[in-house]
């Protein structure tokens, strides 16, 4: 009997607690949800050719113990009540005159304010000097029930279109003329949705007197973060003609542009000093450029970056652009020192698909992690001709340096022609090359011709068992079923590592390529700094493709392996010596002549052959 009494008492307590919770829930004050405008103004005014951006959020008072998914939308039915309450006669703002970046906001538990959405007011379909009202209210709330969302808590945005202040119409043949810094700073608001807006500089733009602060930061033109915002930003295209003017002393916390689609030409960016404080903006010109949908969506031509510096705490940094998704870059020279995390390049941090012609990059690159190159950090698919890099590339931490004097890593097909790198490559981890650090594109086709590297490649010796894949020209080939052709190329920089290295191609490692073909090339690299000699060779170091796959077919003809370090021709005889020269008799040029090298390509008058 006593036991039954205890059980009944426990049940009564549980029921009491449950009832108490229900009572508290019923007694909890409902959260009143209101749409608010950050840094709101009584009225927003803008010429019809410009746009105004503001951020909307939903505030809760008191804060709620529930999480809500809130949908916003226009409430034209509230215009009449607003006019009655305020004694006005405003018309509803036409739907063509505004865009909302996202209609769905998230309000988490115990939070006083939700995530934000950008509202752009652009004046399309509006009359000049006429005032309009746009009510934005809450259409639906999901996730809880203890709230109120009254209509009078909508945001009422007052907007008036004023007379144009800018020369030009922004159309092809009649660009907006930028005559001063104030006009330049309006570029972002003048870019039109789903169209190309044309601009032309009429003067140099100097940011020397502009001081961006944490309270008043720089926001890149056409900046976007979410996938939805980026998709919208990529439809705001630009044609910017610098008309051989320069932009100098820019010190914003990110690139000039967040998203750049269109054309930029005839422009110099001078003495930029950028410490990147926003993601997707680690560059001088643009954080993201071009689109994956069209290779014609981006042209950057006749542009220079001079005496500049970039520090980026986010991934992807480029002296010109952080990330090119597709397009053409031609006649561009960049002088920019870069310190970043990963995917860093003197010109571009990451390239999805791009063509580069007559470009150069100088300035040292320091990476806290991996994927860094003197010109490009990572290239998925790239065609590059007549380009060079001269800056040193250094990886300061991590076990995967993956760095190259020209390109850090190639992840797809590539053509490299008439290119060279003269900077030194140094890291704390494995995989580095004087020209290309890693070739890693499965099923890719790689053609490298008439190119060279002269910088040293240094990776730590470490204790016994530590290793590094490094080569004077290519660090490692790690691409299943790829075809790699190297012709009329050379490497002369010293290779200072522990093992698995060479003066030309450091290794074939982890994934067996379909084919490696080398013709009419040479290595005069000093390999005496390689600690474990049985894992190296002048032409190829370790040859260790994936198990269960056919071994890489290696063809090497007309190669001069200049044996100044008493190393093997190739590790374990993986490259046949027939049809090549291995030794140090006479000069490299004399041996190249005996192998019938094409003198329309090579100058054989000096001890070392030079590409004409």
Beta strands, then each sheet from edge to edge (+ up, - down):
strand 1: 31-37
strand 2: 44-47
strand 3: 52-61
strand 4: 68-74
strand 5: 91-92
strand 6: 98-100
strand 7: 104-107
strand 8: 117-121
strand 9: 131-142
strand 10: 147-148
strand 11: 155-162
strand 12: 176-178
strand 13: 195-201
strand 14: 205-206
strand 15: 236-248
strand 16: 257-260
strand 17: 262-270
strand 18: 273-276
strand 19: 286-289
strand 20: 298-312
strand 21: 317-318
strand 22: 321-324
strand 23: 327-340
strand 24: 344-345
strand 25: 348-351
strand 26: 354-362
strand 27: 365-367
strand 28: 372-373
strand 29: 376-379
strand 30: 382-385
strand 31: 388-389
strand 32: 393-395
strand 33: 400-404
strand 34: 407-410
strand 35: 414-417
strand 36: 420-421
strand 37: 425-427
strand 38: 430-433
strand 39: 436-439
strand 40: 445-449
strand 41: 452-453
strand 42: 457-459
strand 43: 470-471
strand 44: 474-477
strand 45: 483-487
strand 46: 490-491
strand 47: 495-496
strand 48: 501-502
strand 49: 505-509
strand 50: 515-519
strand 51: 522-523
strand 52: 536-537
strand 53: 540-544
strand 54: 553-557
strand 55: 560-562
strand 56: 581-583
strand 57: 602-603
strand 58: 610-611
sheet 1: 6+ 8- 3+ 1- 10-
sheet 2: 2+ 11+ 9- 4+ 7-
sheet 3: 2+ 11+ 9- 5-
sheet 4: 12+ 13+ 15+ 14+
sheet 5: 12+ 13+ 15+ 17+ 20+ 18+
sheet 6: 12+ 13+ 15+ 17+ 20+ 23+ 26+ 30+ 35+ 40+ 45+ 50+ 54+
sheet 7: 12+ 13+ 15+ 17+ 20+ 23+ 27+ 32+ 37+ 42+ 47+
sheet 8: 12+ 13+ 15+ 17+ 20+ 23+ 26+ 31+ 36+ 41+ 46+ 51+ 55+ 56+
sheet 9: 16+ 19+ 22+ 25+ 29+ 34+ 39+ 44+
sheet 10: 21+ 24+ 28+ 33+ 38+ 43+ 48+ 52+
sheet 11: 49+ 53+
sheet 12: 57+ 58-
end
